[in-house]
Amino acid sequence: MVPAMDAPGAPSGRLCTELRTLLTVTGKTPSMRVEDIVRCFDEAHESGFWLDIEAPEEADYELLEKTFKFHPLTIEDIRHQNQRPKVDEYPEYNFTVIFVAVWENDEIALREHHLYVGAHYLITVHQEPSTQLKELAERVHKSPDLTHGKPAFLTYLAIDALVDATFPVLENLDDEVDKLEDEITEKATQDSLQRIYHLKHSVTELRRFLGAQRDVFQALITHGIHLQQADMTLYYRDVYDHIVRQYETADSLRDLLTSA
């Protein structure tokens, strides 16, 4: 993470803290002063950059809308959360909403991530900490060659990390379903039956979001990647295949829970 430094003339309120990460595709970490962030944005066509914002506050929204000129509707989506996976196309960028499944306290939790994808930049915004994006930022900082020197490849790495985070959750679910099947075979209890009912509801919700996410990436493949290099299509097809596998796994788990 990059140390915080407030700049003269910065928007009011907290803007640059330890919850912000700024990287170029060469792995450099410019200071978090507002003028440096704006300079990276203005010069993105030269070196590309990624700005990650966690737990945004008013000054962050002001930066997105007033300085970067992102559409107010996208800002509202970030403020209010509870969106569905989607991609909205604007003339200079795509605004994409991606959900990440995490396993917390033996439960599925869905984490909403918002991505502004331009021809030479990526801006990610999320309320809760994102282990996937934090680890990716650390990897790029240590090994800049991971990006191939391309903003488009950095964007792909971020999206791929977010999507693949759901696989461990599905593995945990599979183990949980196996355990419950063994318990019921031996002796069905009220607790185990309630657990099955609860998991079925959670898996059904996850399946619904994965279905919508699958449609988002189909749209990205067919419409949205023109903002970055067209040669990234094969990489996004691979991401799409991962989501299809996740959807099919969730579908199978739902069937198992229904028949349990």
Phi and psi in degrees as GROMACS dihedral restraints (atoms count N, CA, C in turn):
[ dihedral_restraints ]
;  ai    aj    ak    al  type     phi  dphi    fc
    3     4     5     6     1   -96.7    20    10
    4     5     6     7     1   135.0    20    10
    6     7     8     9     1   -59.4    20    10
    7     8     9    10     1   153.9    20    10
    9    10    11    12     1   -87.0    20    10
   10    11    12    13     1   142.3    20    10
   12    13    14    15     1  -149.7    20    10
   13    14    15    16     1   122.5    20    10
   15    16    17    18     1   -84.2    20    10
   16    17    18    19     1   144.1    20    10
   18    19    20    21     1  -107.5    20    10
   19    20    21    22     1   151.8    20    10
   21    22    23    24     1   -60.1    20    10
   22    23    24    25     1   136.9    20    10
   24    25    26    27     1    79.1    20    10
   25    26    27    28     1     8.5    20    10
   27    28    29    30     1   -67.8    20    10
   28    29    30    31     1   152.4    20    10
   30    31    32    33     1   -56.4    20    10
   31    32    33    34     1   152.3    20    10
   33    34    35    36     1   -64.0    20    10
   34    35    36    37     1   154.5    20    10
   36    37    38    39     1    87.8    20    10
   37    38    39    40     1   178.4    20    10
   39    40    41    42     1   -76.2    20    10
   40    41    42    43     1   129.3    20    10
   42    43    44    45     1  -121.5    20    10
   43    44    45    46     1   -52.4    20    10
   45    46    47    48     1  -110.9    20    10
   46    47    48    49     1   107.0    20    10
   48    49    50    51     1  -133.0    20    10
   49    50    51    52     1  -172.2    20    10
   51    52    53    54     1   -66.5    20    10
   52    53    54    55     1    -7.1    20    10
   54    55    56    57     1   -89.7    20    10
   55    56    57    58     1     8.3    20    10
   57    58    59    60     1  -115.2    20    10
   58    59    60    61     1   140.7    20    10
   60    61    62    63     1  -129.7    20    10
   61    62    63    64     1   132.6    20    10
   63    64    65    66     1  -128.2    20    10
   64    65    66    67     1   123.1    20    10
   66    67    68    69     1  -135.0    20    10
   67    68    69    70     1   147.4    20    10
   69    70    71    72     1   -98.1    20    10
   70    71    72    73     1   169.2    20    10
   72    73    74    75     1   -68.7    20    10
   73    74    75    76     1   -13.1    20    10
   75    76    77    78     1   -90.7    20    10
   76    77    78    79     1     6.2    20    10
   78    79    80    81     1    84.7    20    10
   79    80    81    82     1     2.4    20    10
   81    82    83    84     1   -74.9    20    10
   82    83    84    85     1   150.5    20    10
   84    85    86    87     1  -120.3    20    10
   85    86    87    88     1    92.0    20    10
   87    88    89    90     1   -62.2    20    10
   88    89    90    91     1   163.9    20    10
   90    91    92    93     1   -64.8    20    10
   91    92    93    94     1   162.2    20    10
   93    94    95    96     1   -94.8    20    10
   94    95    96    97     1    17.9    20    10
   96    97    98    99     1   -64.5    20    10
   97    98    99   100     1   145.3    20    10
   99   100   101   102     1   -56.5    20    10
  100   101   102   103     1   -43.6    20    10
  102   103   104   105     1   -64.0    20    10
  103   104   105   106     1   -29.6    20    10
  105   106   107   108     1   -73.9    20    10
  106   107   108   109     1   -37.6    20    10
  108   109   110   111     1   -62.8    20    10
  109   110   111   112     1   -45.5    20    10
  111   112   113   114     1   -63.9    20    10
  112   113   114   115     1   -39.2    20    10
  114   115   116   117     1   -63.2    20    10
  115   116   117   118     1   -42.2    20    10
  117   118   119   120     1   -60.1    20    10
  118   119   120   121     1   -40.9    20    10
  120   121   122   123     1   -65.3    20    10
  121   122   123   124     1   -45.5    20    10
  123   124   125   126     1   -67.0    20    10
  124   125   126   127     1   -30.1    20    10
  126   127   128   129     1  -104.8    20    10
  127   128   129   130     1    20.1    20    10
  129   130   131   132     1   -59.9    20    10
  130   131   132   133     1   -30.5    20    10
  132   133   134   135     1   -65.2    20    10
  133   134   135   136     1   -17.9    20    10
  135   136   137   138     1   -90.2    20    10
  136   137   138   139     1   -44.3    20    10
  138   139   140   141     1  -129.0    20    10
  139   140   141   142     1   -12.4    20    10
  141   142   143   144     1    69.8    20    10
  142   143   144   145     1   152.4    20    10
  144   145   146   147     1  -157.3    20    10
  145   146   147   148     1   162.9    20    10
  147   148   149   150     1  -130.7    20    10
  148   149   150   151     1   124.0    20    10
  150   151   152   153     1  -114.9    20    10
  151   152   153   154     1   123.8    20    10
  153   154   155   156     1  -110.7    20    10
  154   155   156   157     1   129.9    20    10
  156   157   158   159     1  -122.1    20    10
  157   158   159   160     1   121.1    20    10
  159   160   161   162     1  -108.7    20    10
  160   161   162   163     1   138.5    20    10
  162   163   164   165     1    51.9    20    10
  163   164   165   166     1    62.0    20    10
  165   166   167   168     1   -62.7    20    10
  166   167   168   169     1   146.5    20    10
  168   169   170   171     1  -121.1    20    10
  169   170   171   172     1  -175.3    20    10
  171   172   173   174     1   -56.1    20    10
  172   173   174   175     1   -41.1    20    10
  174   175   176   177     1   -64.6    20    10
  175   176   177   178     1   -31.4    20    10
  177   178   179   180     1   -69.9    20    10
  178   179   180   181     1   -42.4    20    10
  180   181   182   183     1   -62.8    20    10
  181   182   183   184     1   -37.2    20    10
  183   184   185   186     1   -64.8    20    10
  184   185   186   187     1   -40.8    20    10
  186   187   188   189     1   -61.2    20    10
  187   188   189   190     1   -45.5    20    10
  189   190   191   192     1   -64.5    20    10
  190   191   192   193     1   -42.7    20    10
  192   193   194   195     1   -87.3    20    10
  193   194   195   196     1   -46.6    20    10
  195   196   197   198     1   -84.4    20    10
  196   197   198   199     1   -37.2    20    10
  198   199   200   201     1   -91.1    20    10
  199   200   201   202     1   -49.9    20    10
  201   202   203   204     1   -83.1    20    10
  202   203   204   205     1   -13.2    20    10
  204   205   206   207     1    65.4    20    10
  205   206   207   208     1    33.6    20    10
  207   208   209   210     1   -75.7    20    10
  208   209   210   211     1   150.7    20    10
  210   211   212   213     1   -62.3    20    10
  211   212   213   214     1   138.3    20    10
  213   214   215   216     1   -56.4    20    10
  214   215   216   217     1   -30.0    20    10
  216   217   218   219     1   -64.6    20    10
  217   218   219   220     1   -33.7    20    10
  219   220   221   222     1   -69.4    20    10
  220   221   222   223     1   -35.5    20    10
  222   223   224   225     1   -65.0    20    10
  223   224   225   226     1   -40.8    20    10
  225   226   227   228     1   -62.5    20    10
  226   227   228   229     1   -39.4    20    10
  228   229   230   231     1   -60.2    20    10
  229   230   231   232     1   -41.6    20    10
  231   232   233   234     1   -68.2    20    10
  232   233   234   235     1   -41.4    20    10
  234   235   236   237     1   -61.1    20    10
  235   236   237   238     1   -46.0    20    10
  237   238   239   240     1   -90.3    20    10
  238   239   240   241     1   -17.8    20    10
  240   241   242   243     1    56.3    20    10
  241   242   243   244     1  -160.1    20    10
  243   244   245   246     1    52.9    20    10
  244   245   246   247     1    34.8    20    10
  246   247   248   249     1   -84.9    20    10
  247   248   249   250     1   179.9    20    10
  249   250   251   252     1  -109.2    20    10
  250   251   252   253     1   159.1    20    10
  252   253   254   255     1   -55.0    20    10
  253   254   255   256     1   134.2    20    10
  255   256   257   258     1  -164.7    20    10
  256   257   258   259     1   166.0    20    10
  258   259   260   261     1  -134.9    20    10
  259   260   261   262     1   124.7    20    10
  261   262   263   264     1  -110.6    20    10
  262   263   264   265     1   129.3    20    10
  264   265   266   267     1   -97.1    20    10
  265   266   267   268     1   130.0    20    10
  267   268   269   270     1  -120.2    20    10
  268   269   270   271     1   163.4    20    10
  270   271   272   273     1   -54.6    20    10
  271   272   273   274     1   -38.8    20    10
  273   274   275   276     1  -109.0    20    10
  274   275   276   277     1    -2.4    20    10
  276   277   278   279     1  -164.9    20    10
  277   278   279   280     1   164.8    20    10
  279   280   281   282     1  -108.2    20    10
  280   281   282   283     1   143.5    20    10
  282   283   284   285     1  -112.9    20    10
  283   284   285   286     1   116.4    20    10
  285   286   287   288     1  -120.9    20    10
  286   287   288   289     1   138.6    20    10
  288   289   290   291     1  -111.9    20    10
  289   290   291   292     1   120.7    20    10
  291   292   293   294     1  -122.7    20    10
  292   293   294   295     1   141.2    20    10
  294   295   296   297     1  -108.7    20    10
  295   296   297   298     1   140.8    20    10
  297   298   299   300     1  -115.9    20    10
  298   299   300   301     1   130.0    20    10
  300   301   302   303     1   -89.3    20    10
  301   302   303   304     1   133.9    20    10
  303   304   305   306     1  -127.9    20    10
  304   305   306   307     1   154.5    20    10
  306   307   308   309     1  -104.2    20    10
  307   308   309   310     1   110.4    20    10
  309   310   311   312     1  -128.5    20    10
  310   311   312   313     1   122.9    20    10
  312   313   314   315     1    52.8    20    10
  313   314   315   316     1    44.6    20    10
  315   316   317   318     1    62.1    20    10
  316   317   318   319     1    28.1    20    10
  318   319   320   321     1  -134.8    20    10
  319   320   321   322     1   158.8    20    10
  321   322   323   324     1   -89.9    20    10
  322   323   324   325     1   130.1    20    10
  324   325   326   327     1  -124.6    20    10
  325   326   327   328     1   139.5    20    10
  327   328   329   330     1  -104.9    20    10
  328   329   330   331     1   127.7    20    10
  330   331   332   333     1  -110.0    20    10
  331   332   333   334     1   125.8    20    10
  333   334   335   336     1   -88.9    20    10
  334   335   336   337     1   131.1    20    10
  336   337   338   339     1  -125.5    20    10
  337   338   339   340     1   136.8    20    10
  339   340   341   342     1  -114.3    20    10
  340   341   342   343     1   132.4    20    10
  342   343   344   345     1  -125.6    20    10
  343   344   345   346     1   127.3    20    10
  345   346   347   348     1   -99.5    20    10
  346   347   348   349     1   116.6    20    10
  348   349   350   351     1  -115.1    20    10
  349   350   351   352     1   109.6    20    10
  351   352   353   354     1  -105.1    20    10
  352   353   354   355     1   179.8    20    10
  354   355   356   357     1   -62.5    20    10
  355   356   357   358     1   -30.6    20    10
  357   358   359   360     1  -131.6    20    10
  358   359   360   361     1    15.7    20    10
  360   361   362   363     1  -152.9    20    10
  361   362   363   364     1   162.1    20    10
  363   364   365   366     1  -136.3    20    10
  364   365   366   367     1   131.2    20    10
  366   367   368   369     1  -124.6    20    10
  367   368   369   370     1   123.2    20    10
  369   370   371   372     1  -113.4    20    10
  370   371   372   373     1   139.4    20    10
  372   373   374   375     1  -134.9    20    10
  373   374   375   376     1   132.5    20    10
  375   376   377   378     1  -154.5    20    10
  376   377   378   379     1   150.8    20    10
  378   379   380   381     1   -79.5    20    10
  379   380   381   382     1   -48.8    20    10
  381   382   383   384     1   -89.9    20    10
  382   383   384   385     1   161.1    20    10
  384   385   386   387     1   -57.4    20    10
  385   386   387   388     1   143.7    20    10
  387   388   389   390     1  -118.3    20    10
  388   389   390   391     1   100.9    20    10
  390   391   392   393     1   -58.8    20    10
  391   392   393   394     1   -38.9    20    10
  393   394   395   396     1   -63.1    20    10
  394   395   396   397     1   -45.9    20    10
  396   397   398   399     1   -72.5    20    10
  397   398   399   400     1   -35.9    20    10
  399   400   401   402     1   -63.0    20    10
  400   401   402   403     1   -45.8    20    10
  402   403   404   405     1   -64.8    20    10
  403   404   405   406     1   -38.6    20    10
  405   406   407   408     1   -64.5    20    10
  406   407   408   409     1   -43.0    20    10
  408   409   410   411     1   -59.2    20    10
  409   410   411   412     1   -41.0    20    10
  411   412   413   414     1   -66.4    20    10
  412   413   414   415     1   -39.1    20    10
  414   415   416   417     1   -65.6    20    10
  415   416   417   418     1   -43.8    20    10
  417   418   419   420     1   -66.7    20    10
  418   419   420   421     1   -38.3    20    10
  420   421   422   423     1   -62.6    20    10
  421   422   423   424     1   -39.8    20    10
  423   424   425   426     1   -79.6    20    10
  424   425   426   427     1   -34.5    20    10
  426   427   428   429     1  -132.6    20    10
  427   428   429   430     1    79.6    20    10
  429   430   431   432     1   -58.3    20    10
  430   431   432   433     1   -25.0    20    10
  432   433   434   435     1   -62.5    20    10
  433   434   435   436     1   -15.9    20    10
  435   436   437   438     1   -56.9    20    10
  436   437   438   439     1   -30.6    20    10
  438   439   440   441     1   -83.5    20    10
  439   440   441   442     1    -7.8    20    10
  441   442   443   444     1    57.7    20    10
  442   443   444   445     1    18.4    20    10
  444   445   446   447     1    71.5    20    10
  445   446   447   448     1    17.0    20    10
  447   448   449   450     1  -121.6    20    10
  448   449   450   451     1   129.4    20    10
  450   451   452   453     1   -58.3    20    10
  451   452   453   454     1   -35.4    20    10
  453   454   455   456     1   -62.8    20    10
  454   455   456   457     1   -37.8    20    10
  456   457   458   459     1   -74.4    20    10
  457   458   459   460     1   -34.4    20    10
  459   460   461   462     1   -61.8    20    10
  460   461   462   463     1   -42.2    20    10
  462   463   464   465     1   -61.4    20    10
  463   464   465   466     1   -44.2    20    10
  465   466   467   468     1   -60.2    20    10
  466   467   468   469     1   -43.6    20    10
  468   469   470   471     1   -60.1    20    10
  469   470   471   472     1   -40.8    20    10
  471   472   473   474     1   -66.2    20    10
  472   473   474   475     1   -46.1    20    10
  474   475   476   477     1   -65.7    20    10
  475   476   477   478     1   -42.0    20    10
  477   478   479   480     1   -61.6    20    10
  478   479   480   481     1   -41.7    20    10
  480   481   482   483     1   -63.4    20    10
  481   482   483   484     1   -41.0    20    10
  483   484   485   486     1   -66.3    20    10
  484   485   486   487     1   -43.7    20    10
  486   487   488   489     1   -66.7    20    10
  487   488   489   490     1   -45.7    20    10
  489   490   491   492     1   -68.9    20    10
  490   491   492   493     1   -15.4    20    10
  492   493   494   495     1   -63.0    20    10
  493   494   495   496     1   -18.5    20    10
  495   496   497   498     1   -77.4    20    10
  496   497   498   499     1   -22.8    20    10
  498   499   500   501     1   -59.1    20    10
  499   500   501   502     1   -47.2    20    10
  501   502   503   504     1   -60.8    20    10
  502   503   504   505     1   -32.5    20    10
  504   505   506   507     1   -64.7    20    10
  505   506   507   508     1   -43.8    20    10
  507   508   509   510     1   -64.8    20    10
  508   509   510   511     1   -35.3    20    10
  510   511   512   513     1   -65.3    20    10
  511   512   513   514     1   -41.2    20    10
  513   514   515   516     1   -63.1    20    10
  514   515   516   517     1   -40.7    20    10
  516   517   518   519     1   -63.0    20    10
  517   518   519   520     1   -42.8    20    10
  519   520   521   522     1   -60.8    20    10
  520   521   522   523     1   -43.3    20    10
  522   523   524   525     1   -63.6    20    10
  523   524   525   526     1   -40.1    20    10
  525   526   527   528     1   -65.3    20    10
  526   527   528   529     1   -41.4    20    10
  528   529   530   531     1   -65.2    20    10
  529   530   531   532     1   -42.6    20    10
  531   532   533   534     1   -59.1    20    10
  532   533   534   535     1   -43.0    20    10
  534   535   536   537     1   -62.8    20    10
  535   536   537   538     1   -44.2    20    10
  537   538   539   540     1   -66.4    20    10
  538   539   540   541     1   -37.7    20    10
  540   541   542   543     1   -62.0    20    10
  541   542   543   544     1   -41.1    20    10
  543   544   545   546     1   -65.0    20    10
  544   545   546   547     1   -41.0    20    10
  546   547   548   549     1   -63.3    20    10
  547   548   549   550     1   -42.9    20    10
  549   550   551   552     1   -69.1    20    10
  550   551   552   553     1   -37.0    20    10
  552   553   554   555     1   -61.8    20    10
  553   554   555   556     1   -38.6    20    10
  555   556   557   558     1   -76.2    20    10
  556   557   558   559     1   -50.8    20    10
  558   559   560   561     1  -169.0    20    10
  559   560   561   562     1   116.6    20    10
  561   562   563   564     1   -75.2    20    10
  562   563   564   565     1   130.5    20    10
  564   565   566   567     1  -119.6    20    10
  565   566   567   568     1   164.9    20    10
  567   568   569   570     1   -62.1    20    10
  568   569   570   571     1   -37.9    20    10
  570   571   572   573     1   -64.1    20    10
  571   572   573   574     1   -44.1    20    10
  573   574   575   576     1   -67.7    20    10
  574   575   576   577     1   -37.5    20    10
  576   577   578   579     1   -66.6    20    10
  577   578   579   580     1   -39.4    20    10
  579   580   581   582     1   -66.6    20    10
  580   581   582   583     1   -37.5    20    10
  582   583   584   585     1   -63.4    20    10
  583   584   585   586     1   -41.4    20    10
  585   586   587   588     1   -62.4    20    10
  586   587   588   589     1   -44.7    20    10
  588   589   590   591     1   -61.5    20    10
  589   590   591   592     1   -43.4    20    10
  591   592   593   594     1   -66.5    20    10
  592   593   594   595     1   -44.2    20    10
  594   595   596   597     1   -65.1    20    10
  595   596   597   598     1   -38.0    20    10
  597   598   599   600     1   -61.0    20    10
  598   599   600   601     1   -42.0    20    10
  600   601   602   603     1   -62.8    20    10
  601   602   603   604     1   -44.1    20    10
  603   604   605   606     1   -65.4    20    10
  604   605   606   607     1   -43.2    20    10
  606   607   608   609     1   -66.6    20    10
  607   608   609   610     1   -37.6    20    10
  609   610   611   612     1   -62.9    20    10
  610   611   612   613     1   -40.8    20    10
  612   613   614   615     1   -66.2    20    10
  613   614   615   616     1   -42.7    20    10
  615   616   617   618     1   -62.2    20    10
  616   617   618   619     1   -43.4    20    10
  618   619   620   621     1   -59.6    20    10
  619   620   621   622     1   -40.3    20    10
  621   622   623   624     1   -63.2    20    10
  622   623   624   625     1   -43.4    20    10
  624   625   626   627     1   -69.4    20    10
  625   626   627   628     1   -37.4    20    10
  627   628   629   630     1   -65.6    20    10
  628   629   630   631     1   -35.6    20    10
  630   631   632   633     1   -63.0    20    10
  631   632   633   634     1   -43.6    20    10
  633   634   635   636     1   -67.0    20    10
  634   635   636   637     1   -37.6    20    10
  636   637   638   639     1   -66.5    20    10
  637   638   639   640     1   -37.5    20    10
  639   640   641   642     1   -59.1    20    10
  640   641   642   643     1   -42.7    20    10
  642   643   644   645     1   -66.3    20    10
  643   644   645   646     1   -35.4    20    10
  645   646   647   648     1   -61.1    20    10
  646   647   648   649     1   -46.0    20    10
  648   649   650   651     1   -74.1    20    10
  649   650   651   652     1   -27.1    20    10
  651   652   653   654     1   -63.0    20    10
  652   653   654   655     1   -40.3    20    10
  654   655   656   657     1   -67.3    20    10
  655   656   657   658     1   -40.0    20    10
  657   658   659   660     1   -61.6    20    10
  658   659   660   661     1   -40.2    20    10
  660   661   662   663     1   -66.7    20    10
  661   662   663   664     1   -41.7    20    10
  663   664   665   666     1   -87.9    20    10
  664   665   666   667     1   -24.4    20    10
  666   667   668   669     1  -128.1    20    10
  667   668   669   670     1   -37.6    20    10
  669   670   671   672     1   -90.0    20    10
  670   671   672   673     1   -18.0    20    10
  672   673   674   675     1   -80.7    20    10
  673   674   675   676     1    -4.0    20    10
  675   676   677   678     1   -62.1    20    10
  676   677   678   679     1   -19.9    20    10
  678   679   680   681     1   -69.8    20    10
  679   680   681   682     1   -23.5    20    10
  681   682   683   684     1  -121.3    20    10
  682   683   684   685     1  -166.7    20    10
  684   685   686   687     1   -67.6    20    10
  685   686   687   688     1   136.6    20    10
  687   688   689   690     1   -65.5    20    10
  688   689   690   691     1   -23.5    20    10
  690   691   692   693     1   -71.8    20    10
  691   692   693   694     1    -0.5    20    10
  693   694   695   696     1   -83.9    20    10
  694   695   696   697     1    -6.8    20    10
  696   697   698   699     1   -56.1    20    10
  697   698   699   700     1   -42.4    20    10
  699   700   701   702     1   -61.9    20    10
  700   701   702   703     1   -37.7    20    10
  702   703   704   705     1   -65.6    20    10
  703   704   705   706     1   -40.9    20    10
  705   706   707   708     1   -73.1    20    10
  706   707   708   709     1   -27.4    20    10
  708   709   710   711     1   -63.9    20    10
  709   710   711   712     1   -36.7    20    10
  711   712   713   714     1   -65.3    20    10
  712   713   714   715     1   -41.9    20    10
  714   715   716   717     1   -61.7    20    10
  715   716   717   718     1   -43.5    20    10
  717   718   719   720     1   -58.4    20    10
  718   719   720   721     1   -43.6    20    10
  720   721   722   723     1   -61.2    20    10
  721   722   723   724     1   -37.3    20    10
  723   724   725   726     1   -62.5    20    10
  724   725   726   727     1   -42.2    20    10
  726   727   728   729     1   -66.7    20    10
  727   728   729   730     1   -38.9    20    10
  729   730   731   732     1   -60.5    20    10
  730   731   732   733     1   -43.6    20    10
  732   733   734   735     1   -61.6    20    10
  733   734   735   736     1   -40.8    20    10
  735   736   737   738     1   -64.1    20    10
  736   737   738   739     1   -43.4    20    10
  738   739   740   741     1   -61.7    20    10
  739   740   741   742     1   -45.1    20    10
  741   742   743   744     1   -64.9    20    10
  742   743   744   745     1   -37.7    20    10
  744   745   746   747     1   -65.4    20    10
  745   746   747   748     1   -44.2    20    10
  747   748   749   750     1   -62.4    20    10
  748   749   750   751     1   -37.9    20    10
  750   751   752   753     1   -63.6    20    10
  751   752   753   754     1   -43.2    20    10
  753   754   755   756     1   -65.3    20    10
  754   755   756   757     1   -40.6    20    10
  756   757   758   759     1   -64.8    20    10
  757   758   759   760     1   -38.9    20    10
  759   760   761   762     1   -62.1    20    10
  760   761   762   763     1   -41.8    20    10
  762   763   764   765     1   -63.7    20    10
  763   764   765   766     1   -40.5    20    10
  765   766   767   768     1   -63.5    20    10
  766   767   768   769     1   -41.8    20    10
  768   769   770   771     1   -68.9    20    10
  769   770   771   772     1   -32.8    20    10
  771   772   773   774     1   -67.2    20    10
  772   773   774   775     1   -37.3    20    10
  774   775   776   777     1   -88.9    20    10
  775   776   777   778     1    -6.6    20    10
